[in-house]
Amino acid sequence: MEVNMRAAVVGLGWWGKVIVKNLAKSNKINVVCGVDQDLSNLKQFGVDYNIQLSDSYTSVLSDPSIDSVILATPNRLHHTHIIAAAEAGKFIFCEKPLCLNAENAEEAIRACRKNGIILGLGHERRFEPAMKSLFDHVAQGDIGKVLHVETNFSHDLFDNLSEDNWRFNPKDAPGGGFTARGIHLTDFMVHMFGGAKRVYSTMSSIAYEKPRIDTMSANIEFINGITGIVSVSIATPFYGRYTVFGDEGWIEAREINNFEHDDPGELVLCKKGGERIITTHAHTNTVLENFELWHDASISGQDYPITSEEMLANIEIFEAIVKSGDTGEVVDIK
């Protein structure tokens, strides 16, 4: 297929560069521009990937040769950047979290819907082969009726960041490691079980000094009665698992490294009687897969697998986790 989407990546930090590198492999999306407020160290990157560099988001929105924007900007800017792009008629893909509260998420989604824009979202972990297999096993009833889910995604990837990095700033990352990592886990939950009605969370600064949050956990009650526990630490070596318990078995996806590595995932299915079936699932480029699914939905009218209802339900959980962690109280989601 010929390239038929010309994109600007807005925000050329670590992840913005990862996006550009992955989309260089795409036959559907052509990154022609990179936007960042500080271009001083990006000249060679622009040459390497044959992209123009700009420090003006406004100029991108007014450029008719650019038909899509990919937002890898600080989280607090997502809301206004999405609305501005929707009003400019651009296709929009936003990194997670979509927004920092449900009100802003609703406004962003509404602006996209009003302008006929398919909103893509950076929850590429949904497309990991082990997770796809887990979703299928649960949907097919292989563990019976779902009762509970437990999950942890931890790492020490931020150890080398400066203390004033925006990922430690409560205004940009109010949930600590949950904002960057744990929100993938609740995206899995929302995809499988729907919205939540009640949340209780705790957040701690044990390895780091406040206000940096290094450890969090949350108890979640879903509308359908299923319960869940999610926990994240950004001060321990890499660990990742997602376990679903049913009345006829349980299933667990395990991973040993982050996306940038090509390590396979592992899936353990345990049925009644204790028999365990272990399968391995080769690494795939889920970042590229997610972008091209968004492209197909935007250009060809196909369904995008992350629905706006799921996007909003996940931000409702996110907002409740942050509020509960701040107040120490149980938070009801209305």
N, C-alpha and C positions, 0 to 999 in steps of 0.2 A: 504493500500500500504506500502511496506517495505521502510525504509529509503534508499535512493539511491544517496544522495548528502552529501558529507562531507565538511563542511565549516569552514573557519576561519573568525571571526569578527575582523576587524582591526580598532582600536580606541575604547577604553572602557571607554569613558566618559559617561555622562548621557544617551544619546541616544543609544550608543553602548550597554549599559547594557539593555535598553528597548528591543533592538533587540534580545539579547540573551534570555531574559525572555520570549519573545513571541515565539521564535523558539523552545523553550523547549516543546511547545505544538504541534509541527509539526511532522507528520509521514513521511515527505518527505525530510526535511533538518535537518541534524544533525550537530550542532555546536560542533566541537571537539577542537578548539583552539581559544584563544583570544590574540590579539596583542596590546601592548601599550608601549609607550616609558618610562612610569613610572609604574612599577608593585608593588610599595611599599605598596599600600593599596588594592591590588586586590587578595591577596592570598585566603582569605575566599570566595570571589566571585567565583574564579576558582573551589574551593572545592564544593560550593553549586550547581554549574551547571555542574560539572564533565567535565571541560575543561582544557586543558593544557594552560599555559601562556608563552608568548614569547615577547621579545622586538625587534624582528627582522622580518621585513616584507620580506626581501630577503630570509630568511630561509623558510618562508611559501611558497614562490613562487617556491622554489626548492624541496619542499616536495611532493613526488608523492602520498602520502596518503591523501593529501588535494586537492580536485578538484575544490573548489570555494572560492572566497574571497568576503566578504561583507565589503564595505568601509564606515566607519563612522568617517573618518579622517577630519582634518580641510580642509575647502573648497579649499584653494590654492594648496593642494596636490592631489586633485582628478585626475587632468589631467595626471600627471606622474604616479600615482598609477594604473590608468586604463590601460595605455599603457603597463606598465611593466607586469601587470597580463595577458593582452591579448597575449603578446609575449611569456608568460610562459604557455599559453594554458589553463588558469583557467576560469571557469565560473565567471562572474562579476556582482555584484549588488552594485550600488553606491548610497549613500544618496544624496539628493538634497542640493544645486544646482549641476547639473552635472559638470560644470566648471564655471569659473568667466568671460569668454569671449567666443565669438562664434568661434574664430580661434582654441582655445584649445578644445572646444566641438567637432568641426569637426574632429580634429586630433584623439581624443579619440574614436569617433564613427567609424572613418575610420579604426583604429587599430582593433577594435572589429570585424568589417565586414570582414577585411582581414583575420582574424584568425578564422572565423566562430563562433564567440561568440555572444550570445544573451545578450545584456546589460540591466539589470534591474535597475530601478530608483525609489527612495523613494518618489513617489507621491501617497502615500496610500490614501490621502483624496479623490481622484477620486472615490474610491470604497465605500464611505459612502452611506448608503441606501437613504438618502434624496437627495444627489447629483445625484445618479443613476436615481432616479425618475424624478428629474429636467431635466436631459439630455434627458430622454425618452419623457417627455411632449413637450419639445422644438422641438425635432426631429420629433415628430408626428404632429407638426403644431398647438398645442393647444393654443398657444399665437399668432398665425399668423406669419407674417414676422418679424424677429428679427431686432430691431432698435438700441438697446443700452444695455449695461450691467454696473452695479455699484456694487462694493463689498468692504467690509472692514473686516479685521481680526486683532484684537488688543488684547493686554493682558499686564499684568505687571509681567510675569513669570521671567523676568530677574532682577527684583529688588534686589534679594539677591546675584547676581553675583558680583565679584570684578570688579573694574574699568578696570583692565588689562586683563579681560577675552577675549579670541579670538573672541567672538561673538560681541564685541564692536570695534574690530580692523578693520580699513578700508581696510587693506590688505586681511583679511579673510572674512569680511562681509561688502563689500563696499556699499551695499544698506541699511544698518541699518536693521530694522525689516523686510524689504522686502526680504532680503537674506534668512532668516530663515522661514518666514511665508507667506509673500505676494506672493512668487514665486509659492505657491500652487494655488493661485487665478488666476494667469496668465496661469498656466497649465490648469485650467478649461477652460479658454477663448480660448486658442490655440486648445484644444480638440474639442471645439464647433465651432469655427469660423475660424481656420487656423492662418496663420502668420500675423504679423503687418507690417505697412509701415512707421509709424510716431509715435513718443513719445515725450511728454513733462512732466517733473517731477520736484518736489520741495522736498527738504529734510531739516529738521530743528532740531536744538538742543535747545529745550525749557525747558523741565524738567531736562535734563542732560546737563553737560558741554561738549563742543566740545573736541575731535572729535566724541564723541558718538552721534549717530543720534537716536532720539526718535520718530520722526514723519515724515511720507512721504506720498506723493500722486502723482499719475501719470495719465495723460490723454493719451489714446492709440487709434490710428486709425488703424483699420485692413484693409487688402488688399481688402476685399469685401465691405468696406464702413461702417461697423458697428463700433460704437464708444464705448469706455469703460473708466471707472474710477476705479482705485484701490487705496486704502489707508490703511496704517498700522500705529499703534502707539504701542510702547512697554512701555508706561508709564500711562496706564489706565486699569481699570479692564476688564476682558474678554468680548469681543464682537465679534460676527461673523455673517455675512450675505452675501448672493450672490443673486443678483436680476437681472433678464433678462426682458427687456421690448419689447413687440411686438405690432403690429398694431391691434391686437385683444385681448390683455390681457397682464398680467405680471405674473411672478412666482418668488418666493423668498424662498431660503433655509436659515433657521436660526439655530444657535446652541448656547448652553448656557454654554459649558465648553469644555476643551481641551480633546484630545484623551484618556488620562489616566483615565478619568472618564467615567462612563457608562450611561451618560445622553442621552436620545433620541434626535434626530434632528426633526425639524419641517419644514413643507413645506406649503407655502401659494400660491394657484393658484387663480388668479383673472381674470375673463373673462369679455367680454363686458357686460355692464349693472351693473357691480360692484359686482356681486356675488363672494364671496370668499369661497374657499374650503380649509379647513385646515386639514392636515394629520400629524400624528406623525410616526417616523421611529426609531425602536429600534437600539441601539448601536450594532455594530458588530466589530470583530477584523480585521480591514482593513489592519493593518500592516502584519499580518499573511497571509491574502488573497493575498496581493500584492506579497509577497515572494513566495507563492506557485504557483501563476500564472507565475512568472519568472521561477521557477523550471520546470513547465510543458512545458514551451516554450523551455527551455534549454535541457531537457532530452527527452521529447516526441515530440518535433517539433510543438507544438501548437503555435498559434499566441500570442505574448505578446501585451497587449492592448495599451501600451505606445510606440508609434513608434519613430524611430530615427528622423524622420522629425519633429515630435512634440517636441521632446527633444531639437533639435537645434533651432526651432522657439521660444521656451520659453527662451533660453539663449540669443538669439538675442534681445528679449524684455528686459531681465534683464540688458544686457550690455548697451542698449540704455537708460534705466532708470537711471543707475548709471552715465553715461556720461552727460545726461541732467541735473541731479541734481547737478553735479559738475560745469557745465558751465552756467547753466541758459538758455540754448538754446534748441530749438526744434531739435530733432535728427531724421534723416531719416534712415530707415533700408533698405539696398540695397540687 
